[in-house]
Amino acid sequence: MPIVAHPSEIVETIEMIRYLKFDVRAATLSLSLMDCATSDLKLMLSLVEEKLKSILPGFVEAVDEVAERFGVPIVNKRLSVTPLSVLAEPYASKSLEDGRRALVELASTIDSTVGECDVDYVGGFSAYVARGSTPGDQALLSCIADVLSSTERLFSSINAAQTGIGVNVDAIYEVSKQVKRLSELTPKGIGCVKLGVFANLPEDVPFMPGAHHGPNMPSEALHIAISGPGVVEHAIKARCQGKSLTEVFEEVKRVVFKITRAGELIGKEIAERIGVKLCTVDLSLAPSPTIGDSVADIIEAMGVESFGAPGTLAALALLTEGLRRGGAMATTNVGGFSGVMLPGSEDLGLTDAIKRGSASLWCLVACCSICSTGLDMVCIPGDTPVEVIAGLMADVLSIGVMNSKAVGVRVIPVPGAKPGDEVDFGGLLGRSVVLDVGGFTPRDFICRRGEIPHYKHRW
C-alpha cells in the first residue's frame, strides 16, 4: 500500500522551503581526471578542458531543471576532481619547478573552463600527506598561495592528519606559511576561505574546500549537501516548549528525516538525468549569514542563554546525534562530513555570540570535539605568527585523530586587523569578528617539526 502524506506534512514541507530557509546547499559532481593524465602537459591540458566541456553543461542544465521542478533552491553547482597533486606527479618527479608549472597551468585551465560552464566552485587542488609527501604533493604545497590568489573558483584541501597514522607537523607548517602568504595576496585575506587543512578528510565531501574526487569513487558520481538550520530551530521553538531534552532529540530526528528525504529525492533526480550514481547525501546542517539560518540559534532555542555558555557542547552533541540518526534513516548512503557546521563568518547567530563575548576562539576549538568542520571561517589578526597558525591547526587536527573524526581548519588572518575588529566579506561568506589568539606562542614546539604518531588497534 502506498504511503500517503498527511496534509499537515505537506504544509510543513512547503513552509520549510518558503519561509524557513530550507535549501539544497550544493549538488557536487565528482569527476575523475585520471584518464587525462599524461607526461605531455599540453596534451593533458587539452584533454582536461575537453572532458569538462563535454560533461559540465549537461550537469548544470539538470540541476537547474530539477530545482525548478521541485521548487527547492539548489544554492551551488559544484565540481570536485582528482587531487591535482596526483596529476602533477610526472612533472614534479623531474623537478619541483616543473611540478609547480604544471599545477599552475592545470589549475588555470580548470578554473577558466568551469567558469565558462557556469559551475560555481571546483575542489581538488588537494593532497594527502598525513604520512609524508611525494614530489607532486611537495610541488602543490609550495604553490597553494600563488594558485588560489590567481584563480577564482578553485579550492584547496590538504589532509595532513589521519587516525592510525598521526599528525604531520611538517605539512601543517608548510600549509600555515601558505595561509599567511595567501592572506597578504588577497583583499581582507579572503583567499584563505579557499584553503582548508584536515584530519580524516572524507573522499565524498560535497562542501568546499574539502571536496575532491577520492580514490574509491567511480569515474563520475554525485554528492548532495543538504541544509536547513532554520527548519530545525523553528521546530524546536514551535513544538518543544516545556519539553524534555529527550523530546527535543526526537523532534530533531523527525525534522532532519524530512530534510534529508527531500535532499535524496532531488539528488536521485539529478543523478538519473545525467546518468551517474548518487553516491552520498551529506547530512550537515550548513548555516548561512542570513537571519533564521543559524546553528548557534538552534543551540539557544534549546535553552542555552548564549552560544558558548556552559551547556553548549552538550546541546551540540544532542543536535549532532539527532541529525545523524534522523538522516541515516532517510537516505541509503550517508557521506561527507554529516555533522553540525559552525563556520565563523557564515553563521549570523555565532557572529552575534562572539560579539556578546560568550564565544571565544577556545570555545570554538572545544566545539571541534563535536562539530564536523572544525575551526572554520575564523578570522584572526593579520600579524599572527606562522607558528601560532600551525599550532592551532595541530591542536584541531589532533582532536580529529584522537577521536577518529573528520575535522578541518580554515582560518583567515586579516591584514591590519586586531582582535575585536569586524570584517565583512559579503554575500554567502558573511561577516565576523577578529578573535584573539593570545600572546603566547608554540614556536619552539612547532619548529621541532616531524610527526606526532598515532596508533589505533585495527583488528
N, C-alpha and C positions, 0 to 999 in steps of 0.2 A: 504494500500500500504506500503511495507517495506521501511524503511529509508535507503538510500544508502549514504555511507560516500563519501565525495568529496576526490579525490586523494590527495589534499593538506593536508587534515586532517589525512589521513593515513601516509603520510610522516612525519607530525608533531609528531604523536604518536611514530613512530619509532625513531625520533630524541630525544624525551623525554627519552626513555629507553636507547638508545646507548650513547648519548652524554651529557645529562642534569641531570644525577644522579637520574632520577625517579626510585623509587622502592616502594614496599610494605614493610614498616618498620617492621611489625610484624603480624603474624597470631597467635592469642591467643585463646587457648581452655580454656573455663571457665567451671569448674567442681565442682559439689557439693560433699563433703565428708561426708555429714550428715548421709548417710546410713552406714557409717563405725563407727559412734560414739557409744562408749560403755564404761562402767566403768572398763572394763578389758583392761588394757593398752597393754598387749602382743597381745591380740586378735585384738585390734584396729589397731595396727601397721601392723599386718598381713593382715587385710582387706584393709588397705590403699595401701600397696605395691601390693597386688593382683589386686586391681581396676586399679591402674595406669599402671601396666604392661599389662592389658587386653585392654586398650584404647589408650595409647600413641603411640605405634608402628604404628597403622593404621593412626593416625593423622599425624605423621611425614612423612609417605610414601605419603599420599595425598598431603601435602604441597609441597614436592619435585616434584611430578608428575605434579602438576598444574603450578608450577614455570617453569618447563621445557616446558610444552605445550604452554604456552603463551609467553615465553621468557622474563618474568618480574621477576627481582630478588626479592625474599622474604628474607629479611635480617635475621630475627629471627623467630624461632618456640618457642612459649611461653605457659606456663600453669598458670592459676590462680585458686586458690582453696578457699573453705570456710575459713573465718578468723579462724585461729588456736586457738584464744582465746576462741572461742565457743566450740571447741572440748576439750579444756583443763579444761572446767568449772567443771566437776565432780571431777576432781583430785584437782584443786585449792580450791574447797569448803572444802576439808578435811584439807589442809594446803598449805601455799604459796610454801613450798619446794616441795610438791607433784605436784603442778601445774607446777613449773619450770622444774622438772624432766620429766614430761610428754611432755612438749613443746620441750625440748632438744632432746628427743628421737624421737618425731614425726617429728621435723624439719630435723633431720639427716636421717631418713628413706625416707622422701620425696625427699630430696636433692640428695641422692645417687641413688634413683630409677629413677628420671627424667634424671640424668646423663647417666645411663645405656640405657635409651630410646632415647638419642640424642636430648633432649629438652634443649634449651639454658638457659632459666630462668624460675623461678616459683615465683609467687607472692601470698601472702596470710598469711604471718606472721603478721597479722593485727588485729586491734581492733578499735571499735567505742566508743569514750569516751568523746564526747562533753558535755554530761550532767552528766557524772560520770562513775565510773568503777565497774565492777563485779570482783569477785575473779579471774576469768580467765583472765580478762584484766590486773589486777594488776600483776599477775604472768608473763604475756607476757611483760609488760612494764619493769619489773625488770631484764629480761634476754635477751633483744634485742642484746646488745653488744656481749655477750657470744655466742649466736646462730649465728649471722651474721659473726662473726670472725672465726667460726669453720665450716661454710658451704660455698659452692662455688657458688651455683645458686639461693639461696633463697633471696627474697626481702621482706622488711617490710614497711607497711603503717599504720599510726596512724591518724584517723580522730578525731582531738581534738577541732574542732570548727564547728558550724553549724548555718546558718541563721535561726532565730526564736528561737534559744537556747542560743547561745553565745560562748564565748571562755573559755575553761577550762585551766586556767593558771597552776593548779596543774599538769595536764597531760603534758603540754608543758615543765614544769620544769623537770619532770622525763625523758622525751624524750631527753631533752638537756643534761642531765647527761649521758645518753646512747650514744649520739653523741660524747661527749668528750671522753668517755672511748673507744668507737669503734675506734676513730682516733688514740688512743695510742696503740691499739692492732694490727693494720694493717699497713703495709708499706705505707708511704705518706698519711696516713689516708684514704686509698682507700676504706676501708669497709663502709665508710659513704655514698658512692654512692648508697648503697643498702637500705637506710633508708630515708623515707620522712614523714613529718607531714603535715596534710592537713586540709583545711576548705571546707565543702561541697563536699567531695570526691564522685564522681560518682561510681556506683557499676558495671559499664560496661567498665572500662578503660582497653585498651589493652597494655598500656605503663607501664613499671616499673619505680619507685617502687609502683605506685598506684594500680596496678592490683590485684584484688581479686574477688571471686565469691560472688556477692551480694545476699541478701535475696529475691529479686524479679526476679531472674534468673530461667529459667528452670534447670533441673538437669544437662544438658550439653548444652553449647552454644558456638558460635564462634564470636569473635570480630576481626575486621581488622583495622590496623593502617596504613594510607597512609603516603606518604612523597612527596618530590618534590620541595623544595625551589629553586633549580637551574632552574626548568622549569618556575616558576613564574618570577624569576629575568631575565631570557633570554627574556621572552615575553615582559616585560616592556621595556627592552633595545631595543628590535628589533621593537616594534610596537608603542611605546608611546613617542618617541622623539618629543618634542614640543606640546604634547597633554595636555589637562586639567586633573585635578585630577579626574573629573567625568569619563573621558575616561579611565584613569588608572584603576579606580574602575571596569569599565565594562570589561576591559581586564583580571583583576584578576578573576572576576567571570567566564569568559569564560574558562580560563585555569584550574581553580580549578574544574570546572564541568568535564572536560576531565579526570583529575587525579582521581577524585572520582569515575567516572563511571568505570574506569579500576579497581580500588580497589574493588568496589562492585562485578564486574564480577568475579574477582578472588576469592573473599570471598564466593560467591554463589557456585562456582565450588567445592571449598574445603568442604564446608558445606554439599553439596549433596553427595559427595564421602564418608563422614564419618557418614552421617545420623543424623546430628544435625541442629539446626536452626542458620542461620546467624542473630545474634541479632542486631549488630550495626557496623557502619563504623565510626571511629574516624577521623574527618577531619583535625586534627592538622598537621601543617607543621613542620616536625621533621628534624632539621638540623643534619649534621654530620661534623666531623673535617677534611673535605677534601675541596679543592678549588672548588668553584662553587656549594656549597650545604649549603648556609648560609642565615638565615633570616635577619641578620644585613645587608648583601649585598643587599637584596631586598629594605630595607629602604633607603639605599644610592642610589640605582638605581632610586628611586622616586625623588631624588634631595636633600636629607639631606646630607650635606657635610661629616659628620662622625656620625655613630650611637651614640646617646646620646646628640647630638646637639639639640638646640631648634627646635621643629617640629617633633621630634622622636615619641612622644606619638600620635600625630595626624596621622602620617604615619602608625603607628601600628594599630590605630583604623580603618583606611581605609582598610588595609590588612585583619584585622580580620573580618570586616563586609563583604568584598568581598568573603573571604574564606567561611564564613557561608552561605551566600546567594547562591553562586555557588554550594557549596557542597550539600546543602539541596535539591536542585533541581535534584541532580544526584543520590541520594540514598533514599531508603524507610525509613530507621531508622538511624538517626544521634545519636551518642553516645560518651561516653568518655569525654575527655576534649574539643575536637573540637574547637581549637583556635590556636593562634600562640605560639610556644615554643621558649624559649630563654635559653637553657642550657649553662651556662657559659663556660665550657671547651669543649663542643661538637660543638660549632659554631665558626668556624675559623674567620669569619668576626667580631664577637663580641670580641674574644680574641684580634684581631688587634685594635679594637676601645678602649679597655681597655688600651692597650699599648700606644696608642696615647694620652690617657688622657681624651677622650670625654665621656667615660662611666665609672661611678663610682659605688660603692655599692648602693648609694642612688638613682642613676639613675635607677638601676635595680629594687630597691624597688618600685619606681614610676611606672615602667613598669608593675608591678603586677596588677595595676588597669585595664590594658588592656589585658595582656597575660594570658594564661590559666594555665601554670605550676608554676607561681610564681617565687620565688627566687630559681633557680635550678642550681645545679652543680657549686656552687660558692665557691671558695677557700678563706679561711680566716686564719689569723695567728694561729698557734697551741696553743699559750698561751692565746687565747681568753677566758675570764671567762665564766662559765656556764650561769651566769645571762645575759650576753650580747647575747649569743646564744639564750636564751629563749626570750629576748626582741625582737630580730629580728623575731623569729617565731611568737610572739604575734602581732607584727606590721603587718606582711604579712597576717596572718590569720584574723586579724581584717578587713583588706581591703576586704577579701573574704566575711566575714559575713555581713558587711555593704552594700556591692554591690551585694549580692546574687549570687556570682560566685565561681567556684571552683578554689582554688589556693593551692600551696604547698610550702614547704621549704625543700631544700636538700643542706645543707652547709657542707663543708669539712674543718675542722680545720687541717691544715697540720703541723705535728710536726716539730718544729725547723724553720719554715718558717716565714718570715717577709713580710710586705707589699711591693709589687713590685717584689718579687721573682717569677720566672716562674716555674710551676710544669707540668711535662709531665707524664700523666697516661698511655699513649699508646693506640693503637687501636681505637675503637669507643668512648672511654672515652675522648680522645683528650688531650689538654693542656690548661692551663690558667695561669692567673696572680693572685697572692695573693692580695686580696683587703683590704684596710684599714678600720677597723670598728670604728675608732676614739678612743679618750682617755677617754670618759665618760661612765658611767655605769648606768643601770636601776636597780641596785641591790635592793635598798630599795623598789622599786615598785614591782618587781617580787617576792621578798621574803614575801610580804604580802600574796601571794598565793590566793586561792579561784577562783572565776569565774567572768567573765565580761558578764553580761546578755545581751541578745538582744531580742527585741520584734518586731515581724513582724505581721502586720494585716493580718489575714488568711481568712477572709470571707467578 
